[in-house]
Amino acid sequence: MSDLTYQKIELVGSSKNSIEEAVQNALDEVAKQHDNLRWFEVVETRGYIENGTVAYWQVTVKVGCTNRH
């Protein structure tokens, strides 16, 4: 049986369309560099206002992945 180590990565995703898309954009980016993504946690949500409406969403996410040794 292999030992596992876990890594937690924090990053910010953004989207003009939705919070969900902002999360997916962050996950897409972290998946380019890390394998075995297991979970994510939204730790902060922000929005940018332009002319009285939401111009884009930002979400800070922590993503967990495993590595085999």
CHARMM-style PDB file with segment names, atoms N, HN, CA, C and O in Angstrom:
ATOM      1  N   MET     1       0.840  -1.182   0.000  1.00  0.00      PROA
ATOM      2  CA  MET     1       0.000   0.000   0.000  1.00  0.00      PROA
ATOM      3  C   MET     1       0.883   1.242   0.000  1.00  0.00      PROA
ATOM      4  O   MET     1       1.822   1.332   0.791  1.00  0.00      PROA
ATOM      5  N   SER     2       0.600   2.179  -0.858  1.00  0.00      PROA
ATOM      6  HN  SER     2      -0.162   2.106  -1.501  1.00  0.00      PROA
ATOM      7  CA  SER     2       1.388   3.399  -0.962  1.00  0.00      PROA
ATOM      8  C   SER     2       0.946   4.435   0.061  1.00  0.00      PROA
ATOM      9  O   SER     2      -0.234   4.552   0.394  1.00  0.00      PROA
ATOM     10  N   ASP     3       1.930   5.181   0.545  1.00  0.00      PROA
ATOM     11  HN  ASP     3       2.888   5.086   0.274  1.00  0.00      PROA
ATOM     12  CA  ASP     3       1.616   6.304   1.427  1.00  0.00      PROA
ATOM     13  C   ASP     3       1.140   7.474   0.577  1.00  0.00      PROA
ATOM     14  O   ASP     3       1.567   7.637  -0.566  1.00  0.00      PROA
ATOM     15  N   LEU     4       0.269   8.272   1.134  1.00  0.00      PROA
ATOM     16  HN  LEU     4      -0.077   8.139   2.063  1.00  0.00      PROA
ATOM     17  CA  LEU     4      -0.232   9.452   0.435  1.00  0.00      PROA
ATOM     18  C   LEU     4       0.193  10.704   1.176  1.00  0.00      PROA
ATOM     19  O   LEU     4       0.237  10.720   2.406  1.00  0.00      PROA
ATOM     20  N   THR     5       0.500  11.737   0.443  1.00  0.00      PROA
ATOM     21  HN  THR     5       0.463  11.724  -0.557  1.00  0.00      PROA
ATOM     22  CA  THR     5       0.651  13.066   1.012  1.00  0.00      PROA
ATOM     23  C   THR     5      -0.373  13.952   0.325  1.00  0.00      PROA
ATOM     24  O   THR     5      -0.777  13.695  -0.809  1.00  0.00      PROA
ATOM     25  N   TYR     6      -0.774  14.970   1.009  1.00  0.00      PROA
ATOM     26  HN  TYR     6      -0.445  15.179   1.930  1.00  0.00      PROA
ATOM     27  CA  TYR     6      -1.791  15.870   0.492  1.00  0.00      PROA
ATOM     28  C   TYR     6      -1.217  17.271   0.386  1.00  0.00      PROA
ATOM     29  O   TYR     6      -0.432  17.704   1.230  1.00  0.00      PROA
ATOM     30  N   GLN     7      -1.612  17.960  -0.645  1.00  0.00      PROA
ATOM     31  HN  GLN     7      -2.249  17.608  -1.331  1.00  0.00      PROA
ATOM     32  CA  GLN     7      -1.188  19.337  -0.845  1.00  0.00      PROA
ATOM     33  C   GLN     7      -2.433  20.205  -0.965  1.00  0.00      PROA
ATOM     34  O   GLN     7      -3.405  19.822  -1.615  1.00  0.00      PROA
ATOM     35  N   LYS     8      -2.399  21.370  -0.337  1.00  0.00      PROA
ATOM     36  HN  LYS     8      -1.609  21.681   0.192  1.00  0.00      PROA
ATOM     37  CA  LYS     8      -3.498  22.326  -0.429  1.00  0.00      PROA
ATOM     38  C   LYS     8      -2.981  23.569  -1.151  1.00  0.00      PROA
ATOM     39  O   LYS     8      -1.979  24.160  -0.749  1.00  0.00      PROA
ATOM     40  N   ILE     9      -3.666  23.951  -2.206  1.00  0.00      PROA
ATOM     41  HN  ILE     9      -4.480  23.470  -2.532  1.00  0.00      PROA
ATOM     42  CA  ILE     9      -3.262  25.075  -3.040  1.00  0.00      PROA
ATOM     43  C   ILE     9      -4.356  26.127  -2.977  1.00  0.00      PROA
ATOM     44  O   ILE     9      -5.537  25.801  -3.102  1.00  0.00      PROA
ATOM     45  N   GLU    10      -3.980  27.382  -2.786  1.00  0.00      PROA
ATOM     46  HN  GLU    10      -3.021  27.647  -2.686  1.00  0.00      PROA
ATOM     47  CA  GLU    10      -4.957  28.472  -2.751  1.00  0.00      PROA
ATOM     48  C   GLU    10      -4.757  29.362  -3.970  1.00  0.00      PROA
ATOM     49  O   GLU    10      -3.633  29.750  -4.287  1.00  0.00      PROA
ATOM     50  N   LEU    11      -5.849  29.682  -4.648  1.00  0.00      PROA
ATOM     51  HN  LEU    11      -6.762  29.366  -4.390  1.00  0.00      PROA
ATOM     52  CA  LEU    11      -5.779  30.578  -5.793  1.00  0.00      PROA
ATOM     53  C   LEU    11      -7.105  31.297  -5.971  1.00  0.00      PROA
ATOM     54  O   LEU    11      -8.102  30.951  -5.336  1.00  0.00      PROA
ATOM     55  N   VAL    12      -7.109  32.297  -6.837  1.00  0.00      PROA
ATOM     56  HN  VAL    12      -6.300  32.578  -7.353  1.00  0.00      PROA
ATOM     57  CA  VAL    12      -8.299  33.108  -7.089  1.00  0.00      PROA
ATOM     58  C   VAL    12      -8.722  32.923  -8.540  1.00  0.00      PROA
ATOM     59  O   VAL    12      -7.917  33.078  -9.458  1.00  0.00      PROA
ATOM     60  N   GLY    13      -9.999  32.589  -8.735  1.00  0.00      PROA
ATOM     61  HN  GLY    13     -10.653  32.463  -7.989  1.00  0.00      PROA
ATOM     62  CA  GLY    13     -10.565  32.508 -10.076  1.00  0.00      PROA
ATOM     63  C   GLY    13     -11.520  33.668 -10.283  1.00  0.00      PROA
ATOM     64  O   GLY    13     -12.088  34.191  -9.325  1.00  0.00      PROA
ATOM     65  N   SER    14     -11.698  34.071 -11.533  1.00  0.00      PROA
ATOM     66  HN  SER    14     -11.237  33.646 -12.312  1.00  0.00      PROA
ATOM     67  CA  SER    14     -12.634  35.160 -11.807  1.00  0.00      PROA
ATOM     68  C   SER    14     -13.465  34.842 -13.035  1.00  0.00      PROA
ATOM     69  O   SER    14     -13.083  34.019 -13.867  1.00  0.00      PROA
ATOM     70  N   SER    15     -14.609  35.507 -13.134  1.00  0.00      PROA
ATOM     71  HN  SER    15     -14.919  36.176 -12.458  1.00  0.00      PROA
ATOM     72  CA  SER    15     -15.515  35.311 -14.259  1.00  0.00      PROA
ATOM     73  C   SER    15     -16.439  36.511 -14.368  1.00  0.00      PROA
ATOM     74  O   SER    15     -16.831  37.096 -13.359  1.00  0.00      PROA
ATOM     75  N   LYS    16     -16.782  36.870 -15.578  1.00  0.00      PROA
ATOM     76  HN  LYS    16     -16.463  36.394 -16.398  1.00  0.00      PROA
ATOM     77  CA  LYS    16     -17.781  37.914 -15.799  1.00  0.00      PROA
ATOM     78  C   LYS    16     -19.194  37.358 -15.683  1.00  0.00      PROA
ATOM     79  O   LYS    16     -20.152  38.122 -15.570  1.00  0.00      PROA
ATOM     80  N   ASN    17     -19.334  36.023 -15.710  1.00  0.00      PROA
ATOM     81  HN  ASN    17     -18.556  35.403 -15.802  1.00  0.00      PROA
ATOM     82  CA  ASN    17     -20.659  35.404 -15.789  1.00  0.00      PROA
ATOM     83  C   ASN    17     -21.232  34.909 -14.473  1.00  0.00      PROA
ATOM     84  O   ASN    17     -22.402  35.158 -14.181  1.00  0.00      PROA
ATOM     85  N   SER    18     -20.421  34.201 -13.658  1.00  0.00      PROA
ATOM     86  HN  SER    18     -19.471  33.998 -13.895  1.00  0.00      PROA
ATOM     87  CA  SER    18     -21.001  33.597 -12.455  1.00  0.00      PROA
ATOM     88  C   SER    18     -19.917  33.169 -11.468  1.00  0.00      PROA
ATOM     89  O   SER    18     -18.741  33.055 -11.813  1.00  0.00      PROA
ATOM     90  N   ILE    19     -20.345  32.940 -10.245  1.00  0.00      PROA
ATOM     91  HN  ILE    19     -21.300  33.033  -9.965  1.00  0.00      PROA
ATOM     92  CA  ILE    19     -19.457  32.400  -9.219  1.00  0.00      PROA
ATOM     93  C   ILE    19     -19.004  31.004  -9.616  1.00  0.00      PROA
ATOM     94  O   ILE    19     -17.829  30.665  -9.474  1.00  0.00      PROA
ATOM     95  N   GLU    20     -19.930  30.194 -10.113  1.00  0.00      PROA
ATOM     96  HN  GLU    20     -20.885  30.469 -10.228  1.00  0.00      PROA
ATOM     97  CA  GLU    20     -19.594  28.830 -10.511  1.00  0.00      PROA
ATOM     98  C   GLU    20     -18.531  28.808 -11.601  1.00  0.00      PROA
ATOM     99  O   GLU    20     -17.625  27.975 -11.572  1.00  0.00      PROA
ATOM    100  N   GLU    21     -18.636  29.709 -12.550  1.00  0.00      PROA
ATOM    101  HN  GLU    21     -19.372  30.386 -12.574  1.00  0.00      PROA
ATOM    102  CA  GLU    21     -17.638  29.771 -13.613  1.00  0.00      PROA
ATOM    103  C   GLU    21     -16.293  30.247 -13.067  1.00  0.00      PROA
ATOM    104  O   GLU    21     -15.246  29.792 -13.528  1.00  0.00      PROA
ATOM    105  N   ALA    22     -16.308  31.136 -12.113  1.00  0.00      PROA
ATOM    106  HN  ALA    22     -17.159  31.506 -11.739  1.00  0.00      PROA
ATOM    107  CA  ALA    22     -15.070  31.591 -11.488  1.00  0.00      PROA
ATOM    108  C   ALA    22     -14.374  30.421 -10.785  1.00  0.00      PROA
ATOM    109  O   ALA    22     -13.154  30.281 -10.870  1.00  0.00      PROA
ATOM    110  N   VAL    23     -15.150  29.585 -10.094  1.00  0.00      PROA
ATOM    111  HN  VAL    23     -16.142  29.699 -10.025  1.00  0.00      PROA
ATOM    112  CA  VAL    23     -14.587  28.391  -9.457  1.00  0.00      PROA
ATOM    113  C   VAL    23     -13.995  27.468 -10.517  1.00  0.00      PROA
ATOM    114  O   VAL    23     -12.869  26.993 -10.368  1.00  0.00      PROA
ATOM    115  N   GLN    24     -14.741  27.215 -11.575  1.00  0.00      PROA
ATOM    116  HN  GLN    24     -15.656  27.601 -11.695  1.00  0.00      PROA
ATOM    117  CA  GLN    24     -14.271  26.314 -12.623  1.00  0.00      PROA
ATOM    118  C   GLN    24     -13.008  26.854 -13.284  1.00  0.00      PROA
ATOM    119  O   GLN    24     -12.108  26.080 -13.614  1.00  0.00      PROA
ATOM    120  N   ASN    25     -12.927  28.157 -13.482  1.00  0.00      PROA
ATOM    121  HN  ASN    25     -13.657  28.785 -13.214  1.00  0.00      PROA
ATOM    122  CA  ASN    25     -11.723  28.749 -14.061  1.00  0.00      PROA
ATOM    123  C   ASN    25     -10.511  28.511 -13.160  1.00  0.00      PROA
ATOM    124  O   ASN    25      -9.420  28.224 -13.653  1.00  0.00      PROA
ATOM    125  N   ALA    26     -10.695  28.628 -11.857  1.00  0.00      PROA
ATOM    126  HN  ALA    26     -11.581  28.861 -11.457  1.00  0.00      PROA
ATOM    127  CA  ALA    26      -9.602  28.348 -10.926  1.00  0.00      PROA
ATOM    128  C   ALA    26      -9.202  26.874 -10.989  1.00  0.00      PROA
ATOM    129  O   ALA    26      -8.015  26.550 -11.012  1.00  0.00      PROA
ATOM    130  N   LEU    27     -10.194  25.982 -11.017  1.00  0.00      PROA
ATOM    131  HN  LEU    27     -11.158  26.245 -10.998  1.00  0.00      PROA
ATOM    132  CA  LEU    27      -9.895  24.551 -11.079  1.00  0.00      PROA
ATOM    133  C   LEU    27      -9.198  24.184 -12.383  1.00  0.00      PROA
ATOM    134  O   LEU    27      -8.276  23.368 -12.384  1.00  0.00      PROA
ATOM    135  N   ASP    28      -9.626  24.777 -13.489  1.00  0.00      PROA
ATOM    136  HN  ASP    28     -10.375  25.440 -13.488  1.00  0.00      PROA
ATOM    137  CA  ASP    28      -8.982  24.516 -14.774  1.00  0.00      PROA
ATOM    138  C   ASP    28      -7.510  24.916 -14.729  1.00  0.00      PROA
ATOM    139  O   ASP    28      -6.656  24.217 -15.274  1.00  0.00      PROA
ATOM    140  N   GLU    29      -7.220  26.019 -14.092  1.00  0.00      PROA
ATOM    141  HN  GLU    29      -7.914  26.587 -13.649  1.00  0.00      PROA
ATOM    142  CA  GLU    29      -5.844  26.502 -14.025  1.00  0.00      PROA
ATOM    143  C   GLU    29      -4.970  25.585 -13.163  1.00  0.00      PROA
ATOM    144  O   GLU    29      -3.862  25.225 -13.560  1.00  0.00      PROA
ATOM    145  N   VAL    30      -5.469  25.215 -11.997  1.00  0.00      PROA
ATOM    146  HN  VAL    30      -6.369  25.507 -11.675  1.00  0.00      PROA
ATOM    147  CA  VAL    30      -4.660  24.362 -11.115  1.00  0.00      PROA
ATOM    148  C   VAL    30      -4.480  22.965 -11.709  1.00  0.00      PROA
ATOM    149  O   VAL    30      -3.469  22.313 -11.450  1.00  0.00      PROA
ATOM    150  N   ALA    31      -5.437  22.502 -12.493  1.00  0.00      PROA
ATOM    151  HN  ALA    31      -6.258  23.032 -12.703  1.00  0.00      PROA
ATOM    152  CA  ALA    31      -5.336  21.177 -13.118  1.00  0.00      PROA
ATOM    153  C   ALA    31      -4.226  21.117 -14.165  1.00  0.00      PROA
ATOM    154  O   ALA    31      -3.758  20.030 -14.502  1.00  0.00      PROA
ATOM    155  N   LYS    32      -3.801  22.261 -14.681  1.00  0.00      PROA
ATOM    156  HN  LYS    32      -4.181  23.145 -14.408  1.00  0.00      PROA
ATOM    157  CA  LYS    32      -2.701  22.292 -15.653  1.00  0.00      PROA
ATOM    158  C   LYS    32      -1.371  21.877 -15.020  1.00  0.00      PROA
ATOM    159  O   LYS    32      -0.480  21.382 -15.711  1.00  0.00      PROA
ATOM    160  N   GLN    33      -1.240  22.077 -13.709  1.00  0.00      PROA
ATOM    161  HN  GLN    33      -1.964  22.479 -13.148  1.00  0.00      PROA
ATOM    162  CA  GLN    33       0.030  21.832 -13.035  1.00  0.00      PROA
ATOM    163  C   GLN    33      -0.009  20.711 -12.009  1.00  0.00      PROA
ATOM    164  O   GLN    33       1.038  20.238 -11.567  1.00  0.00      PROA
ATOM    165  N   HSD    34      -1.205  20.283 -11.625  1.00  0.00      PROA
ATOM    166  HN  HSD    34      -2.056  20.667 -11.984  1.00  0.00      PROA
ATOM    167  CA  HSD    34      -1.310  19.279 -10.562  1.00  0.00      PROA
ATOM    168  C   HSD    34      -2.276  18.173 -10.972  1.00  0.00      PROA
ATOM    169  O   HSD    34      -3.315  18.426 -11.581  1.00  0.00      PROA
ATOM    170  N   ASP    35      -1.907  16.945 -10.625  1.00  0.00      PROA
ATOM    171  HN  ASP    35      -1.062  16.740 -10.131  1.00  0.00      PROA
ATOM    172  CA  ASP    35      -2.773  15.787 -10.865  1.00  0.00      PROA
ATOM    173  C   ASP    35      -3.537  15.446  -9.597  1.00  0.00      PROA
ATOM    174  O   ASP    35      -3.264  15.984  -8.524  1.00  0.00      PROA
ATOM    175  N   ASN    36      -4.483  14.556  -9.736  1.00  0.00      PROA
ATOM    176  HN  ASN    36      -4.705  14.119 -10.607  1.00  0.00      PROA
ATOM    177  CA  ASN    36      -5.199  13.979  -8.598  1.00  0.00      PROA
ATOM    178  C   ASN    36      -5.910  15.017  -7.731  1.00  0.00      PROA
ATOM    179  O   ASN    36      -5.847  14.953  -6.503  1.00  0.00      PROA
ATOM    180  N   LEU    37      -6.583  15.967  -8.369  1.00  0.00      PROA
ATOM    181  HN  LEU    37      -6.634  16.019  -9.366  1.00  0.00      PROA
ATOM    182  CA  LEU    37      -7.379  16.937  -7.606  1.00  0.00      PROA
ATOM    183  C   LEU    37      -8.505  16.189  -6.912  1.00  0.00      PROA
ATOM    184  O   LEU    37      -9.156  15.341  -7.522  1.00  0.00      PROA
ATOM    185  N   ARG    38      -8.738  16.494  -5.648  1.00  0.00      PROA
ATOM    186  HN  ARG    38      -8.209  17.182  -5.153  1.00  0.00      PROA
ATOM    187  CA  ARG    38      -9.715  15.749  -4.849  1.00  0.00      PROA
ATOM    188  C   ARG    38     -10.890  16.587  -4.357  1.00  0.00      PROA
ATOM    189  O   ARG    38     -12.018  16.093  -4.328  1.00  0.00      PROA
ATOM    190  N   TRP    39     -10.662  17.819  -3.977  1.00  0.00      PROA
ATOM    191  HN  TRP    39      -9.746  18.219  -4.001  1.00  0.00      PROA
ATOM    192  CA  TRP    39     -11.732  18.643  -3.408  1.00  0.00      PROA
ATOM    193  C   TRP    39     -11.380  20.114  -3.552  1.00  0.00      PROA
ATOM    194  O   TRP    39     -10.235  20.472  -3.830  1.00  0.00      PROA
ATOM    195  N   PHE    40     -12.373  20.951  -3.361  1.00  0.00      PROA
ATOM    196  HN  PHE    40     -13.303  20.661  -3.135  1.00  0.00      PROA
ATOM    197  CA  PHE    40     -12.130  22.393  -3.295  1.00  0.00      PROA
ATOM    198  C   PHE    40     -13.019  22.998  -2.235  1.00  0.00      PROA
ATOM    199  O   PHE    40     -14.056  22.446  -1.866  1.00  0.00      PROA
ATOM    200  N   GLU    41     -12.584  24.145  -1.756  1.00  0.00      PROA
ATOM    201  HN  GLU    41     -11.742  24.593  -2.055  1.00  0.00      PROA
ATOM    202  CA  GLU    41     -13.304  24.875  -0.719  1.00  0.00      PROA
ATOM    203  C   GLU    41     -13.306  26.347  -1.123  1.00  0.00      PROA
ATOM    204  O   GLU    41     -12.243  26.923  -1.354  1.00  0.00      PROA
ATOM    205  N   VAL    42     -14.465  26.950  -1.207  1.00  0.00      PROA
ATOM    206  HN  VAL    42     -15.328  26.482  -1.019  1.00  0.00      PROA
ATOM    207  CA  VAL    42     -14.551  28.385  -1.483  1.00  0.00      PROA
ATOM    208  C   VAL    42     -14.391  29.111  -0.151  1.00  0.00      PROA
ATOM    209  O   VAL    42     -15.204  28.941   0.758  1.00  0.00      PROA
ATOM    210  N   VAL    43     -13.344  29.917  -0.043  1.00  0.00      PROA
ATOM    211  HN  VAL    43     -12.684  30.055  -0.782  1.00  0.00      PROA
ATOM    212  CA  VAL    43     -13.073  30.584   1.230  1.00  0.00      PROA
ATOM    213  C   VAL    43     -13.402  32.068   1.204  1.00  0.00      PROA
ATOM    214  O   VAL    43     -13.481  32.706   2.253  1.00  0.00      PROA
ATOM    215  N   GLU    44     -13.595  32.622   0.009  1.00  0.00      PROA
ATOM    216  HN  GLU    44     -13.531  32.103  -0.844  1.00  0.00      PROA
ATOM    217  CA  GLU    44     -13.938  34.040  -0.092  1.00  0.00      PROA
ATOM    218  C   GLU    44     -14.613  34.289  -1.437  1.00  0.00      PROA
ATOM    219  O   GLU    44     -14.220  33.721  -2.456  1.00  0.00      PROA
ATOM    220  N   THR    45     -15.617  35.132  -1.426  1.00  0.00      PROA
ATOM    221  HN  THR    45     -15.936  35.594  -0.598  1.00  0.00      PROA
ATOM    222  CA  THR    45     -16.310  35.511  -2.653  1.00  0.00      PROA
ATOM    223  C   THR    45     -16.375  37.034  -2.708  1.00  0.00      PROA
ATOM    224  O   THR    45     -16.751  37.693  -1.739  1.00  0.00      PROA
ATOM    225  N   ARG    46     -15.998  37.575  -3.863  1.00  0.00      PROA
ATOM    226  HN  ARG    46     -15.692  37.040  -4.650  1.00  0.00      PROA
ATOM    227  CA  ARG    46     -16.042  39.024  -4.054  1.00  0.00      PROA
ATOM    228  C   ARG    46     -16.641  39.322  -5.424  1.00  0.00      PROA
ATOM    229  O   ARG    46     -16.663  38.470  -6.312  1.00  0.00      PROA
ATOM    230  N   GLY    47     -17.116  40.528  -5.566  1.00  0.00      PROA
ATOM    231  HN  GLY    47     -17.097  41.220  -4.844  1.00  0.00      PROA
ATOM    232  CA  GLY    47     -17.571  40.987  -6.867  1.00  0.00      PROA
ATOM    233  C   GLY    47     -17.082  42.394  -7.135  1.00  0.00      PROA
ATOM    234  O   GLY    47     -16.897  43.186  -6.211  1.00  0.00      PROA
ATOM    235  N   TYR    48     -16.878  42.696  -8.390  1.00  0.00      PROA
ATOM    236  HN  TYR    48     -17.029  42.053  -9.140  1.00  0.00      PROA
ATOM    237  CA  TYR    48     -16.456  44.028  -8.800  1.00  0.00      PROA
ATOM    238  C   TYR    48     -17.659  44.732  -9.418  1.00  0.00      PROA
ATOM    239  O   TYR    48     -18.334  44.174 -10.283  1.00  0.00      PROA
ATOM    240  N   ILE    49     -17.922  45.951  -8.975  1.00  0.00      PROA
ATOM    241  HN  ILE    49     -17.373  46.404  -8.273  1.00  0.00      PROA
ATOM    242  CA  ILE    49     -19.091  46.707  -9.432  1.00  0.00      PROA
ATOM    243  C   ILE    49     -18.647  47.759 -10.436  1.00  0.00      PROA
ATOM    244  O   ILE    49     -17.681  48.490 -10.215  1.00  0.00      PROA
ATOM    245  N   GLU    50     -19.366  47.817 -11.531  1.00  0.00      PROA
ATOM    246  HN  GLU    50     -20.150  47.223 -11.711  1.00  0.00      PROA
ATOM    247  CA  GLU    50     -19.111  48.823 -12.557  1.00  0.00      PROA
ATOM    248  C   GLU    50     -20.456  49.386 -13.013  1.00  0.00      PROA
ATOM    249  O   GLU    50     -21.328  48.635 -13.451  1.00  0.00      PROA
ATOM    250  N   ASN    51     -20.626  50.689 -12.912  1.00  0.00      PROA
ATOM    251  HN  ASN    51     -19.918  51.299 -12.556  1.00  0.00      PROA
ATOM    252  CA  ASN    51     -21.883  51.346 -13.293  1.00  0.00      PROA
ATOM    253  C   ASN    51     -23.102  50.750 -12.591  1.00  0.00      PROA
ATOM    254  O   ASN    51     -24.173  50.610 -13.182  1.00  0.00      PROA
ATOM    255  N   GLY    52     -22.918  50.404 -11.322  1.00  0.00      PROA
ATOM    256  HN  GLY    52     -22.048  50.517 -10.842  1.00  0.00      PROA
ATOM    257  CA  GLY    52     -24.025  49.919 -10.520  1.00  0.00      PROA
ATOM    258  C   GLY    52     -24.387  48.456 -10.707  1.00  0.00      PROA
ATOM    259  O   GLY    52     -25.339  47.984 -10.085  1.00  0.00      PROA
ATOM    260  N   THR    53     -23.656  47.718 -11.547  1.00  0.00      PROA
ATOM    261  HN  THR    53     -22.883  48.102 -12.051  1.00  0.00      PROA
ATOM    262  CA  THR    53     -23.947  46.289 -11.741  1.00  0.00      PROA
ATOM    263  C   THR    53     -22.677  45.467 -11.548  1.00  0.00      PROA
ATOM    264  O   THR    53     -21.566  45.995 -11.569  1.00  0.00      PROA
ATOM    265  N   VAL    54     -22.865  44.182 -11.361  1.00  0.00      PROA
ATOM    266  HN  VAL    54     -23.769  43.753 -11.343  1.00  0.00      PROA
ATOM    267  CA  VAL    54     -21.726  43.279 -11.192  1.00  0.00      PROA
ATOM    268  C   VAL    54     -20.976  43.165 -12.512  1.00  0.00      PROA
ATOM    269  O   VAL    54     -21.538  42.737 -13.520  1.00  0.00      PROA
ATOM    270  N   ALA    55     -19.703  43.551 -12.499  1.00  0.00      PROA
ATOM    271  HN  ALA    55     -19.246  43.899 -11.680  1.00  0.00      PROA
ATOM    272  CA  ALA    55     -18.874  43.460 -13.709  1.00  0.00      PROA
ATOM    273  C   ALA    55     -18.191  42.097 -13.781  1.00  0.00      PROA
ATOM    274  O   ALA    55     -18.076  41.517 -14.860  1.00  0.00      PROA
ATOM    275  N   TYR    56     -17.734  41.582 -12.628  1.00  0.00      PROA
ATOM    276  HN  TYR    56     -17.827  42.054 -11.751  1.00  0.00      PROA
ATOM    277  CA  TYR    56     -17.195  40.226 -12.590  1.00  0.00      PROA
ATOM    278  C   TYR    56     -17.133  39.719 -11.160  1.00  0.00      PROA
ATOM    279  O   TYR    56     -17.179  40.488 -10.200  1.00  0.00      PROA
ATOM    280  N   TRP    57     -17.028  38.400 -11.049  1.00  0.00      PROA
ATOM    281  HN  TRP    57     -16.991  37.776 -11.829  1.00  0.00      PROA
ATOM    282  CA  TRP    57     -16.940  37.704  -9.769  1.00  0.00      PROA
ATOM    283  C   TRP    57     -15.519  37.237  -9.540  1.00  0.00      PROA
ATOM    284  O   TRP    57     -14.815  36.897 -10.491  1.00  0.00      PROA
ATOM    285  N   GLN    58     -15.090  37.217  -8.287  1.00  0.00      PROA
ATOM    286  HN  GLN    58     -15.662  37.494  -7.515  1.00  0.00      PROA
ATOM    287  CA  GLN    58     -13.820  36.621  -7.896  1.00  0.00      PROA
ATOM    288  C   GLN    58     -14.081  35.673  -6.732  1.00  0.00      PROA
ATOM    289  O   GLN    58     -14.813  36.005  -5.800  1.00  0.00      PROA
ATOM    290  N   VAL    59     -13.486  34.512  -6.794  1.00  0.00      PROA
ATOM    291  HN  VAL    59     -12.890  34.242  -7.551  1.00  0.00      PROA
ATOM    292  CA  VAL    59     -13.588  33.566  -5.686  1.00  0.00      PROA
ATOM    293  C   VAL    59     -12.193  33.073  -5.314  1.00  0.00      PROA
ATOM    294  O   VAL    59     -11.388  32.727  -6.179  1.00  0.00      PROA
ATOM    295  N   THR    60     -11.927  33.048  -4.029  1.00  0.00      PROA
ATOM    296  HN  THR    60     -12.581  33.329  -3.326  1.00  0.00      PROA
ATOM    297  CA  THR    60     -10.700  32.439  -3.541  1.00  0.00      PROA
ATOM    298  C   THR    60     -11.047  31.006  -3.161  1.00  0.00      PROA
ATOM    299  O   THR    60     -11.956  30.763  -2.367  1.00  0.00      PROA
ATOM    300  N   VAL    61     -10.312  30.062  -3.740  1.00  0.00      PROA
ATOM    301  HN  VAL    61      -9.574  30.259  -4.386  1.00  0.00      PROA
ATOM    302  CA  VAL    61     -10.560  28.655  -3.467  1.00  0.00      PROA
ATOM    303  C   VAL    61      -9.296  27.981  -2.970  1.00  0.00      PROA
ATOM    304  O   VAL    61      -8.187  28.344  -3.361  1.00  0.00      PROA
ATOM    305  N   LYS    62      -9.473  27.003  -2.110  1.00  0.00      PROA
ATOM    306  HN  LYS    62     -10.373  26.707  -1.791  1.00  0.00      PROA
ATOM    307  CA  LYS    62      -8.400  26.104  -1.704  1.00  0.00      PROA
ATOM    308  C   LYS    62      -8.714  24.765  -2.364  1.00  0.00      PROA
ATOM    309  O   LYS    62      -9.826  24.248  -2.258  1.00  0.00      PROA
ATOM    310  N   VAL    63      -7.720  24.221  -3.043  1.00  0.00      PROA
ATOM    311  HN  VAL    63      -6.817  24.642  -3.130  1.00  0.00      PROA
ATOM    312  CA  VAL    63      -7.890  22.971  -3.782  1.00  0.00      PROA
ATOM    313  C   VAL    63      -6.958  21.938  -3.165  1.00  0.00      PROA
ATOM    314  O   VAL    63      -5.776  22.207  -2.950  1.00  0.00      PROA
ATOM    315  N   GLY    64      -7.493  20.760  -2.882  1.00  0.00      PROA
ATOM    316  HN  GLY    64      -8.453  20.541  -3.056  1.00  0.00      PROA
ATOM    317  CA  GLY    64      -6.683  19.675  -2.318  1.00  0.00      PROA
ATOM    318  C   GLY    64      -6.380  18.634  -3.379  1.00  0.00      PROA
ATOM    319  O   GLY    64      -7.238  18.271  -4.184  1.00  0.00      PROA
ATOM    320  N   CYS    65      -5.137  18.160  -3.365  1.00  0.00      PROA
ATOM    321  HN  CYS    65      -4.440  18.455  -2.711  1.00  0.00      PROA
ATOM    322  CA  CYS    65      -4.753  17.086  -4.289  1.00  0.00      PROA
ATOM    323  C   CYS    65      -3.861  16.094  -3.533  1.00  0.00      PROA
ATOM    324  O   CYS    65      -3.264  16.423  -2.508  1.00  0.00      PROA
ATOM    325  N   THR    66      -3.791  14.895  -4.059  1.00  0.00      PROA
ATOM    326  HN  THR    66      -4.275  14.627  -4.891  1.00  0.00      PROA
ATOM    327  CA  THR    66      -2.969  13.854  -3.465  1.00  0.00      PROA
ATOM    328  C   THR    66      -1.789  13.543  -4.364  1.00  0.00      PROA
ATOM    329  O   THR    66      -1.848  13.711  -5.582  1.00  0.00      PROA
ATOM    330  N   ASN    67      -0.723  13.090  -3.741  1.00  0.00      PROA
ATOM    331  HN  ASN    67      -0.675  12.954  -2.751  1.00  0.00      PROA
ATOM    332  CA  ASN    67       0.471  12.624  -4.448  1.00  0.00      PROA
ATOM    333  C   ASN    67       0.844  11.269  -3.888  1.00  0.00      PROA
ATOM    334  O   ASN    67       0.798  11.071  -2.674  1.00  0.00      PROA
ATOM    335  N   ARG    68       1.205  10.349  -4.729  1.00  0.00      PROA
ATOM    336  HN  ARG    68       1.242  10.510  -5.715  1.00  0.00      PROA
ATOM    337  CA  ARG    68       1.641   9.028  -4.280  1.00  0.00      PROA
ATOM    338  C   ARG    68       3.160   8.986  -4.182  1.00  0.00      PROA
ATOM    339  O   ARG    68       3.872   9.552  -5.011  1.00  0.00      PROA
ATOM    340  N   HSD    69       3.634   8.305  -3.153  1.00  0.00      PROA
ATOM    341  HN  HSD    69       3.056   7.845  -2.480  1.00  0.00      PROA
ATOM    342  CA  HSD    69       5.089   8.119  -2.977  1.00  0.00      PROA
ATOM    343  C   HSD    69       5.428   6.661  -3.130  1.00  0.00      PROA
ATOM    344  OT1 HSD    69       6.594   6.283  -3.019  1.00  0.00      PROA
TER     345      HSD     69
END
